[in-house]
Amino acid sequence: MEITNVTEYEAIAKEKLPKMVYDYYASGAEDQWTLKENRNAFSRILFRPRILVDVSKIDMATTVLGFKISMPIMIAPTAMQKMAHPEGEYATARAASAAGTIMILSSWATSSVEEVASTGPGIRFFQLYVYKDRNVVAQLVRRAERAGFNAIALTVDTPRLGRRESDIKNRFVLPPFLTLRNFDGLNLGTMDKTNDSGLASYVAGQIDRSLSWKDVKWLQTITKLPILVKGVLTAEDTRLAIQAGAAGIIVSNHGARQLDYVPATIMALEEVVKAAQGRVPVFLDGGIRRGTDVFKALALGASGIFIGRPVVFSLAAEGEAGVRKVLQMLRDEFELTMALSGCRSLKEITRDHIVTEWDRPNLSPRL
């Protein structure tokens, strides 16, 4: 079957992957309302395209924390990618580098920071969970720095793991031939089979529930790398993140895997952007499946977006070639959206290019 859009990879991944693995990647928390809403919310934002603009040349390049990238489409941290494909994070890192964009490596990767660095040059950020043992955190951050990673993405929405019922039903556990490579040899316990989700039990044992704003400041004492705060959904927390010295904010609901019935990230984005007042860049992850989604996020003030599930599903389907294709398809669709909206560069994408349900409550004609 010829793949013509990003979403088609999910069905192939579902066929190829063991049920436990597919469900782990695909599912959200509890009723999965936010999981559906992350996608559906994009469909309620419409375009106001401008015409008769010379769009013979379109420039999608941008900079993120001073690093020049080819497009505002980047790769979000997703855990345990070798469950999807034997090459796992290696394949993703090479695909990101080939596309000239940024990859965030998960703390819970099945390849270590050193192994990912060994795939060749690339702009890479490291996603950090804060463990109860702060020595482990400091050691991990130092290793990421030494391996040439360029920023830390601190995940702040996971003091406990959300209730993912498919993982409970499947008694989710990391397959025996894989490990969380960044923690090998650190004697932190293993993700064992339990009467629940093995991951939830592991998190309960290891992750620091006392994490607070003072720890964002503490992190700055152990690294010179810029820190992105990932998991912000409100204006209040945006202001606190900036006060705490964050270099940027990622509007994220953890792929709808933590608290159900939080808004779709695209719905929370504008509130965060307004509160940031241009002091730090704001990024978005969650629900992006089309180039049109990328445009809508930028029109609402995002400096760029991150994709998660499309990466693991395409990785499962076609390895590195699949991830490359996903990045290329989104790039092509985004370029086309810019052309058809009359935008030649990212700075020409404005709030006036879209209309949302909160702009015009009676936008839809009455039937």
N, C-alpha and C positions, 0 to 999 in steps of 0.2 A: 504494500500500500504506500502510495506517495504521501509523505507528510507535508501538509501545506500550512499548518499553524501549530503553535506551541501546545495547545490543549490536547491535540491528538496523541501526544506521547504518553499521556496518563493511561489510556486504555491498553497500550502496548506494555507498559510497565506492570499493569495489573495482571496481565496474562503471564508475564515472565517471572515475576517475583513470588517468593513464598508468601502466603496470606499474612503471616505475622509481620513481615517486612513491609509489604505494600500498605497494610493498615497503619503501621507506625508512621510512615511518611505521609499518608493521605488524610488521616483523621484529625479532628479537632476535639475540643473539650466538650463534655456533657452533651447538650442537645445539638451542638454544632451549628447553632444559629449564626454566630459570628463568622464561622467558616464559610457559610453560604453568603452572608452579607458582605464579606471582604470582596467577593466577586460581584454580587448583585448591585452594590452601591455605585460601581462605575457606570452601570447601564442607565442610571438616573441623572447622569451629567451629560449634557448635550453640547455640541459645538456651535460656535458662531463664526464660520469661516469667512475670511476676507479674500476677495477675488481680484484678478488682474494685477497681481504682484509678480514681478519677474523672479521665478523660483528655479531658474536654470542652475543655480549653484546653491547648495545647502550645506551649512557647516554645523555638525552635531558635536564637535569637540568641546570639552569643558575641563575645568580643574577642580579637584577635590582635595582639600587640605594642602593645596599647593602642588598636587601631582596632576600632570596633564593626562587625560584619558580621551579615548576616541569618541565616547558617547556617554550620556548620563545613565546608562544601564549597567548595573554591577551585580555581583553574585553575593547573596546573603549567606550567613553561616548556616549550614545544615549538618547535623551530626551523622556520624557513622556511614559515610558514603560507600565504603567497601561492601556494605550489605546490598547496595544497588549494582555494583560492578567491581570486579577484582582490582581494577586500577583506581577506583574511588577518587580520593582527593587529588591524586597525581593528575588524573585525566582532567578534572575540573580546573586545576591550576594551569595546565598547559592551554586549555581552551580559553581561559580568561586572558592569559598572556597574549595568545594569538589574536584575540579580539581587541587588544589594547585597552583592557578595562581592569577593574579592581575585583579581587576575590577576598572575602572574609572567611578565614578558616575557623571552624568551630573548635572550642576547647575539647569537645567530645568527638574529635575526628578519629578515624581509624588509620590515619597517617600522622606522624609527628610534625612539629614545625620544621625540624631539620630536614625531614624527608621531603616535605612540600617545597622547601627552599632549594633542594637539590634538583628539582625539575627544570631549573633555569630561571632567568630573570623574570620579574613581574612585580606589579605593585600589589602588596598583600597586607591586609589588616588581620589582627588576631582577636577573635571573640573570646571574652573572658567570663567564666563563672567564678564567683568568689567562694572558695572552700573554707571550712572552719579553720583549717591549718593554714595560717597566713604565710608560713614559710614556703608552702607548696605554691601559693599564688605568686610570691616574689620570685621564686625559682623559675616558674613558667613564663612570667613577664620578661625576665632576663634572657631566657632561651629564645623567646620570640624576637627580642631586640637583636641578639647575636645572629639569628637566622635571617636578619634583614627585613623583618616586618616593619611596616611604616606607621601603624596606629593601633590602638586598642579599642575594640568595641565592647564596652562593658554592658552585659545584659542585666537589667535591673528589675525585671518583672517575674522573677522565678525564685522567690524565697522558699516556695514549695512548688512541686510539679502539679500542673492542672490535672483535673480528673479526665483522663482519656480512656473512655470505657472499652474501646476496642483493644487497647493494650492490656487492660485488666482481663478481658475475656480470653485473649491470646496468651496470657501469662508472659508478656513480652520480656525477652532477654537478648542480649547481644549474642549472635551465633558463636559457638565455642572456638572457631578458628580465628576470631577477631578479638582485638583488645582496643581500649581507648589509649592510643599509642603515646599521647602526651603524658600519661601517668604511669607508664610501665616502670616497674622497679621502685615505685614510691610507697608501696605497701598501704594503699588506701582502701583496701577491700575490693571485692569484685561485684559485678552485677549478676547476682545469683537468681535462679528461678525461685519465685515465691508464690504465695496464693493471691498475688496482686500483680501489678506491673513491676518487673524487676528493676526498671529504670526509676520508678517512683520511690522504691525502697532505697535504692542507691543514693538518690538525691536527698532523701530524708536523713540519711546517715552522714552525708558529706558536705552539702551546700549550707553556707552560713545564713541562717534566717535573720540574724541581727543586722545584716547589711543595711547601711543608712547613708545619708548624704555625706557624713564625715569620712566615710570610706572612699568616696570619690576623691576627696582631698588627700587621703592617705595614699591612694594609688599614684597621685602626682609626686609624692615624695620618693617613690621607688622606680619611677620611669620618667624619661623626658619625652616619650612618645605622646602625641595628642590623644585625648580620650573622647570617644563618641559615647554618648549615653543612649543605649538601645532599649526601647520599651516605654517611651513617653507617649501619653495620650491626652494630656491636659495642659492648659495654659499655666496653671499653678506650678506643675512640675517642670515645665519649660523654664520658668523664671528661676527656680531653685537649681536646676542643672547648670544654667549660665552662671549663677552666683558661685556654684561649687567649682567652676573652672572648666566645664565641658567645652571641648573644641567644636562640637557638633552634636546634633540630636537625630536619632533615628526613630521616627514615628512607627511603632510596631505593636501589634498585639500578639506577637510570638506565633504568627501564622494561625491565630485563633485556637491555640493549644493551651492557653492558660485560663483566664477568666472568661467564661462565655457571657454573651450579652453586653460586651463592650462594643463600642461602635466600630464599624469598618475603619481601617486606617485612613482611607481616602476621605472619610467623613470627619475624622479628628484632625486632619492635616492643617486646615486653614486656621483653626484656633491656635495651634502650636506655632505656625508661621507668624501669626500676628503678635503672639507673646514674645517671640524671639526678636522681633523688631530689627532683623538684619544683622544682629550681633554675632550670630553663629549660623552656619548652614544647617538646613533641615532636610533630612532624607526620609524616604518612605519605603517600607516593605509591606507585603501582604496583598494578595489578590491580583497582581499584575500578570496578565496573560496576553496582552495585545499592545502593539505600538500606540494605539489610541489611548490606552490606560496610562502609558508613560507621559504622553502629551498632557492629559488631564491633570496628572500629579504636578507636572511643572507649571501648568497654568494656575494651579492653586498655591504655588510658592515653593514647591520642593526643588532642591538643587540637584536631585538625582534620585534614582530608585534602585532597590535591590530585589532580585528574584531568588526564590528558594525552591519550592516544589518543582517548577519546570526544569530545574537543573537535575534533581535526583531522578525524575521520571525519564528525562532524555538520556541520562547517564545509564539507567537500567536498560533502556531500549537499544542504544547505539554507542555507549561508551563516550570517549572524547569527541567523536564525530557528532554525536547527538547534542552534546553541550554546545559545541561550536555552532551547530545549526540553529539551536534555540536563540543564541545570541545574535546570529545573523538575521533570523526571521524577525525578531523584535526590532533590530536596528532598521531593517528595510521597511517594516510597517510604520515605525516612528518617523522615518524620513518622508514616507508618503503622506502621513498625517500632517507633518509640517508643511509640505508642498501644497496640499489641498486646503490648508488653513491660511496660507499666505505668509508663512514664517520662514525666513532664510537662515536664522541663527537662533540659538536658545534664548538670547536676550529679547528676541522679538515675540516670544510666546508670553502672552499676558492674560490676566484675569478676564479681559474682555473677549477672549477667544472661546470662552465656555459660559454656559448658563446652568446653574444648579437649582435643585428644588427649593432651596431657601432663598434664592434670588426672586423667583417668580412662582409663588405658591399655585397659581392657576395656569401653569404653562400648558398642561394637557387640555386639548379641547374636550368639552363634555360630550359623551356619547349619547 
